[in-house]
Amino acid sequence: MSSNKKELLEPTPELSKALHQTVVEDQSASSLVSRLSGKDKTLQTESVNTYQQFWKDSENNNEESRASLYKTLTNTYYNLATDFYEYGWGESFHFARKAIGETLRESIRRHEHILFSAARIKPGMKVLDVGCGVGGPARECIRFSGAHVTGLNNNDYQIQRANIYAKKNQQEHLSTFVKGDFMHMPFEENSFDAVYAIEATCHAPKLEGVYSQMYKVLKPGGYFAIYEWCLTDKFDENNELHKKVALEVEHGDGIAKLFSTDVALQAAKNAGFEIEIASDLAHETTVGNEIPWYADLDCGLINFNGIQGFARSQIGRVFTSNAVKLLEKIGIAPQGTVQVQDVLMTASDGLVAGAKLEIFTPMYLIVGRKPLN
């Protein structure tokens, strides 16, 4: 563990609030309905069928088959889930610990700032965001650091959304979104001053493969920083409950296989990085991080903290489920939309259970440097 860990990991909530000046697209229920109704209904139904086909053998935990088809698995999942993610969570598809009195959006920004600081991102740098989603973290990185960010994503729909947001936020000159497979990156060696990934490389069939690609495109002396989804050392592969919860997370989040923190750390070392920080932030309780990362998934019967807070509550989940059923029945939403929402609820339940059992973390922080020589 690096001795300068505290210095790297302490952007304050106040700084994160001050830095956030952005245009936020409408993420209301009406916006969700509008986008669902505008989708190609045949394609949506085919995507649902394709995704569920991967999980027909889930009782046998057919990880090898899922890993061999990781690109299709991940791409299909995000074709289905992106609109619901934006409606229920926002533009940045990841978790964060919260300070008392801090909103979810503020905590997510601060969580991103921690990673950007750890990667030593500075004005004018060329930075790669691996698995960029709809570009929420990339836009925040630009505001926070003044760097140029290239987002890599294998999903056409998310790239389209990212470009829409970039235009709304007047960041087109500071961002580029590229379609590509992170196991075979379409960039020259030594192209970027820093690389990061936030809860994205968990979709890789082999962590060493994606980390090695990040190493390849990073300039010598540059930093690599990631938040990885992992099973902790408390996970027992002989425990049926543990295995059930892990499978719920995999099924609900389009992941071929979850790896342990030990596997992730060794993969980063094998890729060639000089490791400076390796820490499971999910299980560190410090001042400013008193509220656990899963609290907003486990927010009780009702939550009046905005449309997204309501959507995550038990009553909000029932409301959304019934609304989606009605929209599907009358032909506004494509067939299979109800199944998509059910999959996301499976994910939510698995994540909360994994957190409470302390067998899962969505924020295993690894920071490494590519040697100068």
Secondary structure, 3 states (H helix, E strand, C coil): CCCCHHHHCCCCHHHHHHHCCCCCCCCCHHHHHHHHHCCCHHHHHHHHHHHHHHCCCHHHCCHHHHHHCHHHHHHHHHHHHHHHHHHHCCCCCCCCCECCCCCHHHHHHHHHHHHHHHCCCCCCCEEEEECCCCCHHHHHHHHHHCCEEEEEECCHHHHHHHHHHHHHCCCHHHEEEEECECCECCCCCCCEEEEEEECCHHHCCCHHHHHHHHHHHEEEEEEEEEEEEEECCCCCCCCHHHHHHHHHHHHHHCCCCCCEHHHHHHHHHHHCCEEEEEEEHHHCCCCCCCECCCCCCCCCCCCCCHHHHHHHCHHHHHHHHHHHHHHHHCCCCCCCHHHHHHHHHHHHHHHHHHHHCCCEEEEEEEEEECCCC
